[in-house]
Amino acid sequence: MILILAVALAQLAIPVALLAWLAAARFGSRAEAFAVATLAAAWLLAIALAGLWFVLPGWLRWVYGAAWIPAGMHALRNVRHRDVWPATTAARIRTAAIGLAAIACATAWIHALAGRSMPAGQAVDLAFPLRGGPFVVANGGSSGFVNAHVETLDDPRFAPVRGQAHAVDIVAVNASGVRAAGILPPDPSRYVIFGLPVHAPCAGVVSQIENTLPDRSPPATDPRNPAGNRVMLDCGDFMVLLAHLGQRSVTVRAGQRVAAGDIVGTVGNSGNSDEPHLHVHAQRRGAGALELGGEPLAMRFDGRYLVRNDRVHRP
């Protein structure tokens, strides 16, 4: 519920308020109008890159961008005969504060944009593990602004789960561009991705499975079993984890050899998952590799490095 409220505030309430402010306010100087226009643009760009565009439909970003153009032109046109700089101390302080907020938003979207670059080091090539679509990347990329898993990379507290630092979380969306029938339905089956078959992203040997954990009712989680029902594949030089699978949906057994594309289970909502999605990460073989504590590896899916809000269609 906290996530839903944060999305509603950051991606709905604040953008609408900024656009209304820009369109309707009577600014005392051209500098103040320019500062508000810049703040609105910086916020819209920051949420376009780092927001979660599957709770709200992704096309809303384009609506905001289209609305900013006439709102900004209206604001700047209304102040063309006013002084360039604010006339009072209070107005100067207000304009400076707006400018600093715009700089902070610009810093956020710059970091989000930087997250689209693949991290240095070895990367593994995998096949996308789902079929159909559209699918949307909920977490992915090399920056914490677009991938919540990145925080496990260098923080000693997260050493037992460090292997997921370059993980990708995937959801599916419907024709309206949202991932569920409702805002936060408690029934996992109301999420578009729930129950979809999961395919092996590489050829290898099944090294570990879990198949008995219950599917949780969103937003409840099970922190004691972080990966939930899962399939771990030994793909030679690296391991791949497919996590949060459905209860009793795993169709392979430990020691079984699978080919890329073989179905290994279905998407569920088990483990430390607040709503149905598929978690995928790769890590080096070695100590801790059968859990989550291996050395994390970046992944390319069908040649693409996937970052938050990227969309995938897979026939």
MARTORKE-239560 format. One record per residue: residue number from 0; x, y, z of N, C-alpha, C in turn. Coordinates in Angstrom, 1 decimal. Layout:
BEGIN
NUM,X,Y,Z,X,Y,Z,X,Y,Z
...
END
This chain:
BEGIN
0,0.8,-1.2,0.0,0.0,0.0,0.0,0.9,1.3,0.0
1,2.0,1.2,0.7,2.9,2.4,0.7,3.4,2.7,-0.7
2,3.7,1.6,-1.5,4.2,1.8,-2.8,3.1,2.5,-3.7
3,1.8,2.0,-3.5,0.7,2.6,-4.3,0.6,4.0,-4.0
4,0.6,4.4,-2.7,0.5,5.8,-2.3,1.6,6.6,-2.9
5,2.9,6.1,-2.8,4.0,6.8,-3.4,3.8,7.0,-4.9
6,3.4,6.0,-5.6,3.2,6.2,-7.0,2.1,7.2,-7.3
7,1.0,7.2,-6.5,-0.1,8.1,-6.7,0.4,9.5,-6.4
8,1.2,9.7,-5.5,1.7,11.1,-5.2,2.7,11.5,-6.2
9,3.7,10.7,-6.5,4.8,11.1,-7.4,4.4,11.2,-8.8
10,3.5,10.3,-9.3,3.2,10.2,-10.7,1.8,10.7,-11.1
11,1.1,11.1,-10.1,-0.2,11.7,-10.4,-0.5,13.0,-9.7
12,-0.4,13.1,-8.4,-0.8,14.3,-7.7,0.2,15.4,-8.0
13,1.5,15.1,-7.9,2.5,16.2,-8.1,2.6,16.6,-9.5
14,2.6,15.8,-10.5,2.6,16.3,-11.9,1.4,17.1,-12.2
15,0.2,16.7,-11.8,-1.0,17.5,-12.1,-0.9,18.9,-11.4
16,-0.4,18.9,-10.1,-0.3,20.1,-9.4,0.8,21.1,-10.1
17,1.9,20.5,-10.5,2.9,21.3,-11.2,2.4,21.9,-12.5
18,1.7,21.1,-13.3,1.1,21.6,-14.5,0.0,22.7,-14.3
19,-0.8,22.4,-13.3,-1.8,23.4,-13.0,-1.2,24.7,-12.5
20,-0.1,24.6,-11.7,0.6,25.8,-11.2,1.2,26.6,-12.4
21,1.8,25.9,-13.3,2.4,26.5,-14.4,1.4,27.2,-15.3
22,0.2,26.6,-15.5,-0.8,27.1,-16.4,-1.6,28.2,-15.8
23,-1.8,28.2,-14.5,-2.8,29.1,-13.9,-2.2,30.2,-13.1
24,-1.0,30.1,-12.5,-0.4,31.1,-11.6,0.0,32.3,-12.4
25,0.0,33.4,-11.7,0.5,34.7,-12.3,1.8,35.0,-11.6
26,2.9,34.8,-12.3,4.2,35.0,-11.8,4.6,36.4,-11.8
27,5.4,36.8,-10.8,5.8,38.2,-10.7,7.1,38.5,-11.5
28,7.8,37.5,-12.0,8.9,37.8,-12.8,9.1,36.7,-13.8
29,9.9,37.0,-14.9,10.2,36.0,-15.9,11.1,34.9,-15.3
30,12.0,35.2,-14.3,12.8,34.2,-13.7,12.0,33.2,-12.9
31,10.9,33.7,-12.2,10.1,32.7,-11.4,9.3,31.8,-12.4
32,8.8,32.4,-13.5,8.0,31.6,-14.4,8.9,30.5,-15.0
33,10.2,30.9,-15.4,11.1,30.0,-16.0,11.5,28.9,-15.0
34,11.7,29.3,-13.7,12.0,28.3,-12.7,10.9,27.3,-12.5
35,9.7,27.7,-12.5,8.5,26.7,-12.3,8.4,25.8,-13.6
36,8.6,26.4,-14.8,8.6,25.6,-16.0,9.7,24.6,-16.0
37,10.9,25.0,-15.5,12.0,24.0,-15.5,11.8,22.9,-14.4
38,11.2,23.3,-13.3,10.9,22.3,-12.2,9.9,21.3,-12.7
39,8.9,21.8,-13.4,7.8,20.8,-13.9,8.5,19.9,-15.0
40,9.3,20.4,-15.9,9.9,19.6,-16.9,10.9,18.6,-16.2
41,11.6,19.0,-15.2,12.6,18.1,-14.6,11.9,17.0,-13.8
42,10.8,17.4,-13.2,10.0,16.3,-12.4,9.4,15.3,-13.4
43,8.8,15.8,-14.5,8.2,14.9,-15.4,9.2,14.0,-16.1
44,10.4,14.5,-16.4,11.4,13.6,-17.0,11.9,12.6,-15.9
45,12.1,13.0,-14.7,12.5,12.1,-13.6,11.6,11.0,-13.4
46,10.3,11.3,-13.4,9.3,10.2,-13.2,9.1,9.4,-14.4
47,9.3,10.0,-15.6,9.2,9.2,-16.8,10.3,8.1,-16.9
48,11.5,8.4,-16.4,12.6,7.5,-16.4,12.6,6.5,-15.2
49,12.3,7.0,-14.0,12.4,6.2,-12.8,11.1,5.8,-12.2
50,10.0,6.3,-12.7,8.7,5.9,-12.1,8.3,4.5,-12.4
51,7.3,4.0,-11.8,6.8,2.6,-12.0,5.6,2.7,-12.9
52,5.8,2.6,-14.2,4.7,2.8,-15.2,4.1,1.5,-15.6
53,3.5,0.9,-14.6,2.6,-0.3,-14.8,1.5,-0.3,-13.7
54,1.7,0.5,-12.6,0.6,0.8,-11.7,-0.3,1.8,-12.4
55,0.3,2.9,-12.9,-0.4,3.8,-13.8,0.1,3.5,-15.2
56,-0.8,3.7,-16.2,-0.4,3.3,-17.6,0.8,4.2,-18.1
57,1.7,3.6,-18.9,2.9,4.3,-19.3,2.5,5.4,-20.3
58,1.4,5.4,-21.0,1.1,6.5,-21.9,0.8,7.8,-21.2
59,0.6,7.7,-19.9,0.3,8.9,-19.1,1.5,9.9,-19.2
60,2.7,9.3,-19.3,4.0,10.1,-19.4,3.9,11.1,-20.6
61,3.3,10.5,-21.7,3.2,11.4,-22.9,2.2,12.4,-22.8
62,1.1,12.1,-22.1,0.1,13.1,-21.8,0.7,14.3,-21.0
63,1.5,14.0,-20.0,2.1,15.0,-19.2,3.0,15.9,-20.1
64,3.8,15.2,-20.9,4.8,15.9,-21.7,4.0,16.9,-22.7
65,2.9,16.4,-23.3,2.1,17.2,-24.2,1.5,18.3,-23.5
66,1.1,18.1,-22.2,0.4,19.2,-21.4,1.4,20.3,-21.0
67,2.7,19.9,-20.8,3.7,20.9,-20.4,3.9,21.9,-21.4
68,3.8,21.6,-22.7,4.2,22.6,-23.7,3.2,23.8,-23.7
69,1.9,23.6,-23.8,1.0,24.8,-23.8,1.0,25.5,-22.4
70,1.2,24.7,-21.3,1.2,25.3,-20.0,2.4,26.2,-19.8
71,3.6,25.7,-20.3,4.8,26.5,-20.2,4.8,27.7,-21.1
72,4.2,27.6,-22.3,4.1,28.7,-23.3,3.2,29.8,-22.7
73,2.1,29.3,-22.1,1.2,30.3,-21.5,1.8,31.1,-20.4
74,2.6,30.4,-19.5,3.2,31.0,-18.4,4.2,32.0,-18.8
75,5.1,31.7,-19.8,6.1,32.6,-20.2,5.5,33.7,-21.0
76,4.5,33.5,-21.8,3.8,34.6,-22.5,3.2,35.6,-21.6
77,2.7,35.2,-20.5,2.0,36.1,-19.5,3.0,37.0,-18.8
78,4.3,36.6,-18.8,5.3,37.4,-18.0,6.3,38.1,-18.9
79,6.0,38.2,-20.3,7.0,38.8,-21.2,7.2,40.3,-20.9
80,6.2,40.9,-20.3,6.3,42.4,-20.0,6.7,42.6,-18.6
81,7.0,41.6,-17.8,7.4,41.8,-16.4,8.9,41.8,-16.3
82,9.4,42.2,-15.1,10.8,42.2,-14.8,11.4,40.9,-15.0
83,12.7,40.8,-15.3,13.4,39.6,-15.5,13.6,38.9,-14.1
84,14.0,39.7,-13.1,14.3,39.1,-11.8,13.2,39.6,-10.8
85,13.0,38.8,-9.7,12.0,39.1,-8.7,12.3,40.5,-8.0
86,11.2,41.2,-7.7,11.4,42.5,-7.1,11.6,42.5,-5.6
87,11.1,41.5,-4.9,11.2,41.5,-3.5,12.1,40.4,-3.0
88,12.5,40.5,-1.7,13.4,39.5,-1.1,12.6,38.1,-1.0
89,11.4,38.2,-0.6,10.6,37.0,-0.5,10.4,36.3,-1.9
90,10.2,37.1,-2.9,10.1,36.5,-4.3,11.4,35.9,-4.7
91,12.5,36.5,-4.4,13.8,36.0,-4.8,14.1,34.7,-4.1
92,13.8,34.6,-2.8,14.0,33.4,-2.0,13.1,32.3,-2.6
93,11.8,32.6,-2.9,10.9,31.6,-3.5,11.5,31.1,-4.8
94,11.9,32.0,-5.7,12.5,31.6,-7.0,13.7,30.7,-6.9
95,14.6,31.1,-5.9,15.8,30.3,-5.7,15.4,28.9,-5.2
96,14.5,28.8,-4.3,14.0,27.5,-3.8,13.5,26.6,-4.9
97,12.7,27.2,-5.8,12.1,26.5,-6.9,13.3,26.0,-7.8
98,14.3,26.9,-8.1,15.4,26.5,-8.9,16.2,25.4,-8.3
99,16.4,25.4,-7.0,17.1,24.3,-6.3,16.3,23.0,-6.4
100,15.0,23.0,-6.3,14.2,21.8,-6.5,14.3,21.3,-7.9
101,14.4,22.2,-8.9,14.5,21.8,-10.3,15.9,21.1,-10.5
102,16.9,21.6,-9.8,18.3,21.0,-9.9,18.2,19.6,-9.3
103,17.6,19.4,-8.2,17.5,18.1,-7.5,16.7,17.1,-8.4
104,15.7,17.6,-9.1,15.0,16.7,-10.0,15.8,16.3,-11.2
105,16.6,17.3,-11.7,17.5,17.0,-12.8,18.5,16.0,-12.4
106,19.0,16.1,-11.2,20.0,15.1,-10.7,19.4,13.7,-10.7
107,18.1,13.6,-10.3,17.5,12.3,-10.2,17.4,11.7,-11.6
108,16.9,12.5,-12.6,16.8,11.9,-14.0,18.1,11.6,-14.6
109,19.1,12.4,-14.3,20.5,12.1,-14.8,21.0,10.7,-14.3
110,20.7,10.5,-12.9,21.1,9.2,-12.4,20.3,8.0,-13.0
111,19.0,8.3,-13.2,18.1,7.3,-13.8,18.6,7.0,-15.2
112,19.0,8.0,-16.0,19.5,7.8,-17.3,20.8,7.0,-17.3
113,21.7,7.3,-16.3,22.9,6.6,-16.2,22.7,5.1,-15.9
114,21.6,4.8,-15.3,21.3,3.4,-15.0,21.0,2.6,-16.2
115,20.9,3.2,-17.4,20.7,2.5,-18.6,22.0,1.9,-19.2
116,23.1,2.3,-18.6,24.4,1.7,-19.0,24.7,0.4,-18.3
117,25.1,-0.6,-19.0,25.4,-1.9,-18.4,26.6,-1.7,-17.5
118,26.6,-2.3,-16.3,27.8,-2.3,-15.4,29.0,-2.9,-16.1
119,30.1,-2.5,-15.6,31.4,-3.1,-16.1,31.5,-4.5,-15.7
120,32.3,-5.3,-16.4,32.5,-6.7,-16.0,31.7,-7.6,-16.9
121,31.8,-8.9,-16.6,31.1,-9.9,-17.4,29.6,-9.8,-17.4
122,29.0,-10.0,-18.6,27.6,-10.1,-18.7,27.2,-11.4,-19.4
123,26.1,-12.0,-19.0,25.7,-13.2,-19.6,24.5,-13.0,-20.6
124,24.4,-13.8,-21.6,23.3,-13.7,-22.6,22.3,-14.8,-22.3
125,21.1,-14.3,-22.2,20.0,-15.2,-21.9,18.8,-15.0,-22.8
126,17.9,-16.0,-22.9,16.7,-15.8,-23.6,15.6,-15.3,-22.7
127,14.8,-14.4,-23.2,13.7,-13.9,-22.3,12.8,-15.0,-21.8
128,12.5,-15.1,-20.5,11.9,-16.3,-19.9,10.4,-16.3,-20.0
129,9.8,-15.4,-20.6,8.3,-15.4,-20.8,7.9,-15.2,-22.2
130,6.7,-15.6,-22.5,6.2,-15.5,-23.9,4.9,-14.7,-24.0
131,4.8,-14.0,-25.1,3.6,-13.1,-25.2,4.0,-11.7,-24.9
132,3.1,-11.1,-24.1,3.4,-9.7,-23.6,2.2,-8.8,-23.9
133,2.3,-7.5,-23.7,3.6,-6.9,-23.3,4.0,-7.1,-21.9
134,5.3,-7.2,-21.7,5.9,-7.2,-20.4,6.6,-5.9,-20.1
135,6.6,-5.5,-18.8,7.3,-4.3,-18.4,8.3,-4.6,-17.3
136,9.5,-4.0,-17.4,10.5,-4.2,-16.4,10.3,-3.3,-15.2
137,10.0,-3.9,-14.1,9.7,-3.2,-12.9,11.0,-2.7,-12.2
138,12.0,-3.6,-12.2,13.4,-3.3,-11.7,14.4,-3.8,-12.6
139,15.3,-3.0,-13.0,16.4,-3.4,-13.9,17.2,-2.2,-14.2
140,18.5,-2.4,-14.4,19.4,-1.3,-14.7,20.5,-1.3,-13.7
141,21.5,-0.4,-13.8,22.7,-0.3,-13.0,22.7,0.8,-12.0
142,21.6,1.5,-11.8,21.4,2.6,-10.8,20.3,2.3,-9.9
143,20.5,2.7,-8.6,19.4,2.5,-7.7,18.1,3.3,-8.0
144,18.2,4.3,-8.9,17.1,5.0,-9.3,16.1,4.2,-10.2
145,16.6,3.1,-10.8,15.8,2.3,-11.7,15.8,0.8,-11.3
146,16.6,0.5,-10.3,16.7,-0.9,-9.9,17.0,-1.0,-8.4
147,15.9,-1.4,-7.6,16.0,-1.4,-6.2,17.1,-2.5,-5.7
148,17.4,-3.5,-6.5,18.3,-4.5,-6.2,19.8,-4.0,-6.1
149,20.1,-2.9,-6.7,21.5,-2.4,-6.8,22.0,-2.1,-5.4
150,21.1,-1.8,-4.4,21.6,-1.4,-3.1,22.2,-2.6,-2.4
151,22.0,-3.8,-2.9,22.7,-5.0,-2.2,24.1,-5.2,-2.7
152,24.6,-4.4,-3.7,25.9,-4.6,-4.3,27.0,-4.3,-3.3
153,27.0,-3.2,-2.6,28.1,-2.8,-1.8,27.8,-2.7,-0.3
154,26.6,-2.9,0.1,26.3,-2.8,1.5,26.5,-4.1,2.2
155,27.4,-4.2,3.2,27.7,-5.5,3.9,26.4,-6.1,4.5
156,25.4,-5.4,4.9,24.2,-5.9,5.5,23.5,-6.9,4.5
157,23.7,-6.7,3.2,23.0,-7.5,2.2,23.9,-8.5,1.6
158,25.0,-8.8,2.2,25.9,-9.8,1.6,25.3,-11.2,1.4
159,24.4,-11.7,2.2,23.7,-13.0,1.9,22.9,-13.0,0.7
160,22.5,-11.8,0.2,21.6,-11.7,-1.0,22.2,-10.9,-2.1
161,23.6,-10.7,-2.0,24.3,-9.9,-3.0,24.1,-10.3,-4.4
162,23.9,-11.6,-4.6,23.9,-12.2,-5.9,22.8,-11.6,-6.8
163,21.8,-10.9,-6.2,20.7,-10.3,-6.9,20.9,-8.9,-7.3
164,22.1,-8.4,-7.1,22.3,-6.9,-7.4,22.0,-6.5,-8.8
165,22.1,-7.4,-9.7,21.8,-7.0,-11.1,20.5,-7.7,-11.6
166,19.6,-8.0,-10.7,18.4,-8.7,-11.0,17.4,-7.9,-11.8
167,16.5,-8.6,-12.5,15.4,-8.0,-13.2,14.1,-8.5,-12.7
168,13.2,-7.6,-12.4,11.8,-8.0,-12.0,10.9,-7.6,-13.2
169,10.0,-8.6,-13.5,9.2,-8.4,-14.7,7.7,-8.6,-14.3
170,6.9,-7.7,-14.9,5.4,-7.8,-14.7,4.9,-7.8,-16.1
171,3.6,-8.2,-16.3,2.9,-8.1,-17.5,1.8,-7.0,-17.4
172,1.4,-6.4,-18.5,0.3,-5.4,-18.4,-0.8,-5.8,-19.4
173,-1.9,-5.2,-19.2,-3.1,-5.5,-20.0,-3.2,-4.4,-21.1
174,-4.3,-4.4,-21.8,-4.5,-3.5,-22.9,-4.5,-2.0,-22.5
175,-4.8,-1.8,-21.2,-4.8,-0.4,-20.7,-3.5,0.0,-20.2
176,-2.5,-0.9,-20.1,-1.2,-0.6,-19.7,-0.9,-0.7,-18.2
177,-1.8,-1.4,-17.5,-1.7,-1.6,-16.1,-1.5,-3.1,-15.8
178,-0.9,-3.4,-14.6,-0.5,-4.8,-14.4,-1.6,-5.6,-13.7
179,-2.7,-5.1,-13.3,-3.7,-5.8,-12.5,-5.1,-5.2,-12.7
180,-6.1,-6.0,-12.4,-7.5,-5.6,-12.4,-7.8,-5.0,-11.1
181,-7.6,-3.7,-10.9,-7.7,-3.0,-9.6,-6.4,-2.3,-9.2
182,-6.4,-1.5,-8.2,-5.2,-0.8,-7.8,-4.3,-1.8,-7.1
183,-4.7,-2.5,-6.1,-3.9,-3.5,-5.4,-4.8,-4.6,-5.0
184,-5.3,-5.4,-5.9,-6.2,-6.5,-5.6,-5.5,-7.6,-4.7
185,-6.1,-8.1,-3.7,-5.5,-9.1,-2.9,-5.5,-10.5,-3.5
186,-6.2,-10.7,-4.6,-6.2,-12.0,-5.3,-5.1,-12.0,-6.3
187,-4.1,-12.9,-6.1,-3.0,-12.9,-7.1,-3.4,-13.2,-8.5
188,-4.5,-13.9,-8.7,-4.9,-14.2,-10.0,-5.4,-13.0,-10.8
189,-5.6,-11.9,-10.2,-6.1,-10.7,-10.9,-4.9,-9.9,-11.5
190,-3.7,-10.4,-11.3,-2.6,-9.8,-11.9,-2.3,-10.5,-13.2
191,-2.0,-9.7,-14.2,-1.9,-10.2,-15.6,-0.8,-11.3,-15.7
192,0.3,-11.2,-15.0,1.4,-12.1,-15.1,1.1,-13.4,-14.4
193,0.2,-13.4,-13.4,0.1,-14.6,-12.5,-0.3,-15.8,-13.4
194,0.4,-16.9,-13.2,0.1,-18.2,-13.8,0.7,-18.4,-15.2
195,1.5,-17.3,-15.7,2.1,-17.5,-17.0,3.3,-18.5,-17.0
196,3.4,-19.3,-18.0,4.6,-20.2,-18.0,5.9,-19.5,-18.0
197,6.9,-20.1,-17.2,8.2,-19.5,-17.2,9.1,-20.5,-17.9
198,9.9,-20.0,-18.8,10.8,-20.8,-19.7,12.2,-20.7,-19.2
199,13.0,-21.7,-19.3,14.4,-21.7,-19.0,15.1,-20.7,-19.9
200,15.8,-19.7,-19.4,16.5,-18.7,-20.2,17.8,-19.2,-20.8
201,18.3,-20.4,-20.4,19.5,-20.9,-20.9,19.5,-22.4,-20.7
202,20.3,-23.1,-21.5,20.4,-24.6,-21.3,21.3,-24.9,-20.0
203,20.9,-25.9,-19.3,21.7,-26.2,-18.1,21.1,-27.3,-17.3
204,21.6,-27.4,-16.1,21.1,-28.5,-15.2,20.4,-27.8,-14.0
205,19.3,-28.3,-13.6,18.6,-27.8,-12.4,19.3,-28.1,-11.2
206,19.8,-27.1,-10.5,20.6,-27.4,-9.3,19.8,-27.3,-8.0
207,18.7,-26.6,-8.0,17.9,-26.4,-6.8,16.4,-26.0,-7.2
208,15.5,-26.6,-6.4,14.1,-26.1,-6.6,13.4,-26.0,-5.3
209,12.4,-25.2,-5.2,11.5,-25.1,-4.1,10.1,-25.0,-4.7
210,9.1,-25.8,-4.2,7.8,-25.9,-4.9,6.6,-25.9,-4.0
211,6.8,-25.7,-2.7,5.7,-26.0,-1.8,5.2,-24.7,-1.1
212,5.9,-23.6,-1.2,5.5,-22.4,-0.5,4.2,-21.8,-1.0
213,3.4,-21.2,-0.2,2.1,-20.7,-0.7,2.2,-19.4,-1.4
214,1.3,-19.1,-2.3,1.2,-17.8,-3.0,0.6,-16.9,-2.0
215,1.2,-15.8,-1.7,0.8,-14.8,-0.8,-0.3,-13.9,-1.4
216,-1.1,-13.3,-0.5,-2.1,-12.3,-0.9,-1.5,-10.9,-0.9
217,-1.4,-10.2,-2.0,-0.7,-8.9,-2.0,-1.4,-8.0,-1.0
218,-0.6,-7.1,-0.3,0.8,-7.0,-0.4,1.6,-7.8,0.7
219,1.1,-8.8,1.2,1.8,-9.6,2.2,3.0,-10.3,1.6
220,4.1,-10.4,2.4,5.3,-11.0,2.0,5.8,-12.1,2.9
221,6.8,-12.8,2.5,7.4,-13.9,3.4,8.9,-13.7,3.4
222,9.4,-12.8,4.3,10.9,-12.4,4.3,11.7,-13.6,4.7
223,11.2,-14.6,5.3,12.0,-15.8,5.7,12.3,-16.7,4.6
224,11.6,-16.6,3.5,11.9,-17.3,2.2,12.0,-16.3,1.1
225,13.1,-15.6,1.0,13.2,-14.5,0.0,12.8,-14.9,-1.4
226,13.4,-16.0,-1.9,13.1,-16.3,-3.3,11.8,-17.1,-3.5
227,11.2,-17.5,-2.4,9.9,-18.3,-2.6,10.2,-19.6,-3.4
228,9.1,-20.0,-4.1,9.3,-21.1,-5.0,10.2,-20.7,-6.1
229,11.1,-21.6,-6.5,12.2,-21.2,-7.4,12.8,-22.3,-8.1
230,13.5,-22.0,-9.2,14.3,-22.9,-9.9,15.7,-22.3,-10.1
231,16.7,-22.9,-9.7,18.1,-22.5,-9.9,18.7,-23.4,-11.0
232,19.2,-22.7,-12.0,19.8,-23.4,-13.1,21.3,-23.2,-13.1
233,22.1,-24.3,-13.3,23.5,-24.3,-13.5,23.7,-24.2,-15.0
234,24.1,-23.1,-15.5,24.3,-22.9,-16.9,25.7,-22.9,-17.4
235,26.6,-23.6,-16.6,28.0,-23.7,-17.0,28.8,-22.8,-16.1
236,29.1,-21.6,-16.7,30.0,-20.7,-15.9,29.2,-19.9,-14.9
237,27.9,-20.0,-15.0,27.1,-19.1,-14.1,25.8,-19.8,-13.7
238,25.1,-19.2,-12.7,23.9,-19.8,-12.2,22.8,-18.7,-12.5
239,21.6,-19.2,-12.8,20.4,-18.3,-13.0,19.3,-18.7,-12.0
240,18.7,-17.7,-11.3,17.6,-18.0,-10.4,16.4,-17.4,-11.0
241,15.3,-18.2,-11.0,14.0,-17.8,-11.4,13.1,-17.9,-10.1
242,12.6,-16.8,-9.6,12.1,-16.8,-8.3,10.6,-16.3,-8.3
243,10.0,-16.6,-7.1,8.6,-16.2,-6.8,7.6,-17.0,-7.7
244,7.9,-18.2,-8.0,7.0,-19.1,-8.8,5.8,-19.5,-8.0
245,4.8,-20.0,-8.7,3.6,-20.4,-8.1,3.7,-21.7,-7.3
246,2.9,-21.9,-6.3,2.9,-23.1,-5.4,2.6,-24.3,-6.3
247,3.5,-25.3,-6.2,3.4,-26.6,-6.9,3.3,-26.4,-8.4
248,3.9,-25.3,-8.9,3.9,-25.1,-10.3,5.2,-25.6,-11.0
249,6.3,-25.8,-10.2,7.6,-26.2,-10.8,7.5,-27.6,-11.4
250,7.9,-27.7,-12.7,7.7,-28.9,-13.5,9.0,-29.6,-13.7
251,10.1,-29.2,-13.0,11.4,-29.9,-13.2,11.9,-30.3,-11.8
252,12.9,-31.2,-11.8,13.5,-31.7,-10.6,15.0,-31.4,-10.5
253,15.5,-31.4,-9.3,17.0,-31.2,-9.2,17.7,-32.3,-9.9
254,18.8,-31.9,-10.7,19.6,-32.8,-11.4,19.1,-33.0,-12.9
255,17.9,-32.4,-13.2,17.4,-32.6,-14.5,18.1,-31.6,-15.5
256,18.4,-32.0,-16.7,18.9,-31.2,-17.7,17.8,-30.6,-18.5
257,17.9,-29.2,-18.8,16.8,-28.6,-19.5,17.5,-27.8,-20.7
258,16.7,-27.6,-21.7,17.1,-26.8,-22.8,16.5,-25.4,-22.7
259,17.2,-24.4,-23.3,16.6,-23.1,-23.3,15.3,-23.1,-23.9
260,14.3,-22.5,-23.3,12.9,-22.5,-23.7,12.0,-23.5,-23.1
261,12.6,-24.5,-22.4,11.7,-25.5,-21.7,11.0,-24.8,-20.6
262,9.7,-25.2,-20.4,8.9,-24.7,-19.3,9.4,-25.3,-18.0
263,9.6,-24.4,-17.0,10.1,-24.9,-15.7,9.1,-24.6,-14.5
264,8.1,-23.9,-14.8,7.1,-23.5,-13.8,6.2,-22.4,-14.3
265,5.5,-21.8,-13.3,4.6,-20.6,-13.7,4.9,-19.5,-12.7
266,4.5,-18.3,-13.1,4.7,-17.1,-12.3,3.7,-17.2,-11.1
267,4.2,-16.9,-9.9,3.3,-16.9,-8.7,3.6,-15.7,-7.9
268,3.3,-15.8,-6.6,3.6,-14.7,-5.7,4.1,-15.3,-4.3
269,5.1,-16.1,-4.4,5.6,-16.8,-3.2,6.8,-16.0,-2.7
270,7.2,-16.2,-1.5,8.4,-15.6,-0.9,8.3,-14.1,-0.6
271,9.4,-13.4,-0.7,9.4,-12.0,-0.3,9.0,-11.2,-1.5
272,7.7,-11.3,-1.9,7.2,-10.7,-3.1,5.9,-10.0,-2.6
273,5.7,-8.7,-2.9,4.5,-8.1,-2.5,3.4,-8.1,-3.5
274,3.7,-8.6,-4.7,2.7,-8.8,-5.8,3.3,-9.7,-6.8
275,2.5,-10.4,-7.6,3.0,-11.3,-8.6,4.0,-10.7,-9.6
276,5.2,-11.3,-9.8,6.1,-10.9,-10.8,7.2,-12.0,-10.9
277,8.0,-11.9,-11.9,9.1,-12.9,-12.1,10.4,-12.2,-11.8
278,11.2,-12.7,-10.9,12.5,-12.3,-10.5,13.5,-13.2,-11.2
279,14.5,-12.5,-11.9,15.5,-13.3,-12.6,16.9,-12.6,-12.2
280,17.8,-13.5,-11.8,19.2,-12.9,-11.7,20.2,-14.0,-12.0
281,21.4,-13.5,-12.4,22.5,-14.4,-12.7,23.7,-14.1,-11.7
282,24.4,-15.2,-11.4,25.6,-15.0,-10.5,26.6,-16.1,-10.8
283,27.8,-15.8,-10.4,28.9,-16.7,-10.7,28.7,-18.0,-9.8
284,29.2,-19.1,-10.3,29.3,-20.3,-9.5,30.3,-20.1,-8.4
285,30.1,-20.8,-7.3,31.0,-20.7,-6.2,30.3,-20.6,-4.9
286,31.0,-20.3,-3.8,30.4,-20.3,-2.5,29.2,-19.4,-2.4
287,28.2,-20.0,-1.9,26.9,-19.2,-1.7,26.1,-19.2,-3.0
288,26.5,-19.8,-4.1,25.8,-19.7,-5.3,24.5,-20.4,-5.3
289,24.3,-21.4,-4.4,23.0,-22.1,-4.4,22.0,-21.3,-3.6
290,22.4,-20.2,-3.0,21.4,-19.3,-2.4,21.3,-18.0,-3.2
291,21.6,-16.9,-2.5,21.5,-15.6,-3.2,22.8,-14.8,-3.1
292,23.8,-15.5,-2.5,25.0,-14.7,-2.1,26.2,-14.8,-3.1
293,26.0,-15.3,-4.3,27.1,-15.3,-5.3,27.5,-14.0,-5.8
294,28.5,-14.0,-6.7,28.9,-12.7,-7.3,28.0,-12.4,-8.4
295,27.3,-11.2,-8.4,26.3,-10.9,-9.3,26.8,-10.6,-10.7
296,26.0,-11.0,-11.7,26.4,-10.8,-13.1,25.3,-10.0,-13.8
297,25.7,-9.1,-14.7,24.7,-8.4,-15.5,24.2,-9.4,-16.6
298,23.0,-9.1,-17.1,22.3,-10.0,-18.0,21.8,-9.2,-19.3
299,22.0,-9.8,-20.4,21.3,-9.4,-21.6,20.2,-10.4,-22.0
300,19.0,-10.0,-22.3,18.0,-10.9,-22.8,17.7,-10.6,-24.2
301,18.0,-11.7,-25.0,17.8,-11.6,-26.5,18.6,-10.4,-27.0
302,19.8,-10.2,-26.4,20.7,-9.1,-26.8,20.4,-7.7,-26.2
303,19.4,-7.6,-25.4,19.0,-6.3,-24.7,19.4,-6.3,-23.3
304,19.9,-5.2,-22.8,20.1,-4.9,-21.4,18.9,-4.2,-20.9
305,18.1,-4.9,-20.1,16.8,-4.4,-19.8,16.8,-3.5,-18.5
306,16.1,-2.3,-18.6,16.1,-1.3,-17.6,14.6,-1.0,-17.3
307,14.4,-0.5,-16.1,13.1,-0.2,-15.7,12.3,0.5,-16.8
308,11.0,0.1,-16.9,10.0,0.6,-17.9,10.3,0.1,-19.3
309,11.4,-0.6,-19.6,11.5,-1.2,-20.9,10.3,-2.2,-21.1
310,9.9,-2.2,-22.3,8.8,-3.2,-22.7,9.3,-4.3,-23.6
311,8.8,-5.5,-23.4,9.2,-6.6,-24.1,8.0,-7.4,-24.7
312,8.0,-7.7,-25.9,7.1,-8.6,-26.5,7.9,-9.9,-27.0
313,7.5,-11.0,-26.6,8.2,-12.2,-27.0,7.2,-13.3,-27.6
314,7.3,-13.5,-28.9,6.3,-14.4,-29.5,6.5,-15.8,-28.9
END
